[in-house]
């Protein structure tokens, strides 16, 4: 009980920080940041689109991959890493879905279509399906060890699509604009300035804090579910042992 109370205080602070930063991002995006010269007010969608993509592909799936690799390595193998990987992947799938949705709305305004088989869009959609498959693999019945090992292998393999998504705008002709952040050449010669840059940066920070808050809660729920499953297994074993004991006693009596 004491441990739960101590651990919940940092999570509560994290929740307040994420709420405040999200509110500030909304004010910056809707009020302070000016319209773009070319895109007009539709640029405001990018203050959601970029942070959700960052949170999903680089943060959530990055943590899933790292936790899965640590589980596969015998020296660090622990149920903790498996639960962390699963919790992070669920958050990543949610926000990658939002990324595709927001991108589709932006594409309708900018390109005139809801969807096109552009290289960036297609590889991102493939990534979404891969991690849906990963979550499905986690539900396939098996012993906890086999399930965790199988899921970790799938997670590491699925992450191979992330660098392909990142480089897709460089490798192929694409309608999608080049990366605004995460490109070393554009860090030296930024294409976004002033209030727009600060709004985008604040959005990335806000969604990163939100991810940490969601991960803490989802991991705790996964840990409780895991403990409950273990408890149910122990009860079932005890019931079977009791039944076997009664059967043996009945045979001896007869």
N, C-alpha and C positions, 0 to 999 in steps of 0.2 A: 504493500500500500504506500509506504514511504517512498519507494523507488519510483512508482508511478507518478506521485505528486511532484518529485524533483524533476523528472524527465518532462512533465507536461509544461512546466514554466517556460523553458526555452522554446518549445513548440508554440505556445501562446504568443510569445514575443515575436516569433517568426511570422505568425499569422497576421499580427497587427502591422508589422513592417511591410509585408506583401500587400495588405489592403491599402495602406497609406500610399505606397509607391504606385499601385495600380490606379488609385484615384488621381494622383499627380500626373500620371501618364495620360489619363483621360482628359484632364484639363489642358495639358500641353498640346495634345493631339487635336482637340476640338476647338480650343479657344486661342492659344498663344501661337502655335505653329501656323505659318501662312500657307495658302494653296501653292502647289507647284506650278512653275511656268508652263510646263507641257501637259501635265496630268490633271491640273486643277485640284479640286477637293477630293478626288479619288485617291490622291496620295495618302490621305489619312488612313486608308485601309492597310497601308504598308506598316503602320505603327503597330498593327496587330499581326499582320502576315509574317513579318520578319522575326519578331520575338517568338511566335508559336513554332515557326520552323526551327529556330535556334534551340528552343526548349526540347522539341521532339527529337530531331536528328542528332544533335551534337551532345546535349546534356542527357536526356532520358536514355536514348539508345547507347550512348557512350558509357553511362553507368551500368546499364544492363550487360554490355559486352565485357566491361572490366570485372564486374561481379561474377559473370559466368566463367571467365578465364581463371579467376581466383578459386572458383569452385572446382574446376577441372584440374588445377594444380594440387597434387596430393598434400603438400605441406600446408596449404591454406584452406583445404576443403572444409566447409562448414555449412550447416543449414542456413545460417545467417546470410551468406552470399546468394544462395538460391532464392530465398525470400526477397532479398533486395532486388535481384535481377527481375523477378516477376512483377514486383510492385512498380519498379521504374518503367518496365515495358508497357504496362497498362496505361500509365500516365502519358508515355510517348505516343501510343496509338491514338489516344484521345486527342492530343494536341496536333498530331499529324493530320488527323481527320479535319480538325479546324483549319489547319493550314491549307488543305486542298479546297475546303469550302470557301474560305476567304479569298484564296487565289482565283477560284472560279468566278466569284462576284467581281473581283477586280478585272479579270480577263474579259468579262461581258461588257464592262464599261470601257475598257481600253482597246481591246481587240475586236469587240463586237460579237464574240462567241463565248458560250459557257465553258466549252472544253475543246481543246485541240491536241492532237497527238504530238505535241512538242517534246523535245528530248528531256527537258527538266521536269515537265508535268508527268511524262510517262515513267521515268525512273523513280519519281516520288511516289506515284501510284503503286509501282511494283514494291517499293519499300513498305508501304502501308499494308499490302497484301502479305508480304513476308512476315511482318511482325504480328499480323492477325494469325498467321499460321503458327508462329511461335507460341502465342497464347493458347491456341488450340492444342498444340503438342503438350502443353503443361496440364491439360485436362484429360489426356489419354490415361486410362487406368494402368497403374504399375506400382511397384514398390517405390517408396520415397527416394531411395538412392538412384534407381534406374530412371525414374521420372526426372530427377534433377540433372543427372548426367546427360540424358538425351536432350533436355531443354537447353542446357548450356551449349552443347554443340550446335544446335539450331541457331541460337542467339549469335554466336560468334560468326557463323556462316552468313546470317542475314545482314550483319553490319558491313559486309563487304560492298553492299550497294550504296552505303553512305558516301564514300569518296567518289563513286560514279555519279551520284546525284550532284555533289558539290562541283565536279569538273564538267558536268554535262554542257553548261553554257560555253565552255572553252573548247570542248572536243567536237561539238556538232553545231551546225547552223540552227539557231533557235530563236523563237520570238521573245523568250524570257530575257529580261535585262540581266547584265552581269551582276555578280555578287556585290552588294553594297558594303558588307562587312565580311571579314574572314579572308580577304585577298591582300597579300602583302604589297602588291603594286598599288592598290587603291588606298592602302594605309599611308603611303608616301604621297599620293596625289588624290585626296578624298574628293568624291563627287557630290557630297552632301555637306551642307554647312549650317552654321547658326542654330536657330531654334529647331530645325528639322533634325539635325544631328543629335542635339541634346535629348529631343523627344524619343528618338530611336534608341539611344543609349539607355535612357531611363526605362523604356519599355522592356529592353533586354534584361536589365537588372530586376525589374518588377516581376517578370515572368520566371526568372531564375529563383527568386525568393518564393514565389508561389509553388514552383516545383518542389523545393525543399520542404515546404509545409505539407504539401500533398503526399510526398514520399514518406514523411514521418508518420502520417496517419494511416496510409495504406500499408506500410510495413507492419505497424502495430496490429492492424486488423488481420493481416496475413499470419502474423505470429500467433495471435489468439486462435485463429482457425486451425492452425497447425497443432497447437496444444490440445484443442478440442478433439481433433481427429485422433491424436495419440491416446487421449483419454477414452474415447469410444472404443478404440482398438483394445486397450487394456481391459475395459469392461467386458467386451465380447470374449476375450481370452479367458477371463475369470469365469464367465458364464459357462463356456465350453468345458473348462476344468471341473466346475461344479457338477455339470451334467454327467461327465465321465465318472466322477467320484460316486454319484448316485447309482449309476449303472453297475459299477463294480460292487457296490454294497448290496445291491439287489441280487446280483449273481451269487455272492457269498451266502446270503441269507437263504436263497433257494437251494 
